[in-house]
Amino acid sequence: MTSKIQIIVADDHPLFRGGVVLTLQEHGGFTVVAQAGTAEEAVAAVEAHLPEVILLDISMPGSGLAAAAEIARRFPAVAIVMLTASEADDDLLTALKVGARGYALKGISENALTDILLSVAAGASYVPPALAGRVLAALQDRRNMRLPEVEELTDRETDILRHVALGQSNKEIARALGLQEKTIKHYMTNILQKLQVRNRVEAALKARELGLS
């Protein structure tokens, strides 16, 4: 039997937080090990429980983005997913910059939320498709640099990037291409350097812009 994913839910609205917790409990694939209502409580809960995933609101007291930055720095194995009503480019860009692996909007369905959390826990990443194009454009404008050409990547790197754009984890990509997971990790290091991006979320956005998905 597959073990349940340990998760912390952090949101300063008790009614909303309770609804999310109930959704995760009813799904059956998650164990909510703690809840938090402030950034400080969220960091303390991660330190105490070391969950696989933390679901963070952006606008909670103390700033969910500040909590995400500290958690990413101190507990890099914990996957961070922001759950927010904000569709602002600055919030999404900041979330990715500080280390969030997922960015979900509060209007999504219960099934969509659990699917995102399962995917991120498996090593994938998620950005709402509706925001992806805008964010990529903002990244290009801020860095004042052109997109790298597909030709700068090897054929194998291009294949791997296509799978990244689909939100697949290293393990899933390795299985699809018949390679070792550690080999995919090596390729990913090269891909991130060539694309001049910080993480696989930004790599996926660039892949979509390059027409690889």
C-alpha positions, 0 to 999 in steps of 0.5 A: 500500500502506498504511504500517504503524503504528509502535508501542512496547510497554512492559511489565515482564514480558518473556514477556508483552511478547514475546507482544504484540510477536509478535502485532503483527508477525504481524498485518502492520499494525504495526511495533514500533519499540521495547520498554520495561520501565520508565516511564523507558524508555518515555518515552525510547523515545517521544522517540527514535522518536516512534511513532504509538501506545504500548502501556503497562502500568500497573504497570511500575516507575516507573508506567505512568500517570506515563509516560502523563502525561509522554508526553501532555504532551511528545508529544501526537501519540502515541496512548496505550493502556493495556494492564493487568489492572486494572479499578479505576475509579481507574486508568481515571479516572486514565488518561483524565485524563492523556491515554490514548486507550485502556484495554484489559484483558490478558484480551482476544483478540489480534484485539480488541487489534489492532482497538483499536490500529488504531482508536485510531491512526485517531483513535478511542478505546476503553474496555471496555464493561463498565467504561464505566457504572461510570466514568461514574457515578464521573465524575458523583459526583466532579464533583457535577454533573448530566448535560447534557440532550440539548437543550443540543446542536444537532441536528448536535452530537447526530449527531456525538456518536452517531458518537463513541459508536461509537468513530469518528474525526473522519475517519470521522464527516466521511465519514459526515455529508458534512462536512470533517474540520476542521468535525468538529474544530470541532464536537467542541470545542463538544461537549466544552465543553457536556458539560464533559468533557476528551476524546472518551473521556469524551464517548463515555461521556456519550453512552451514558448519554444513550442516543445509542448 
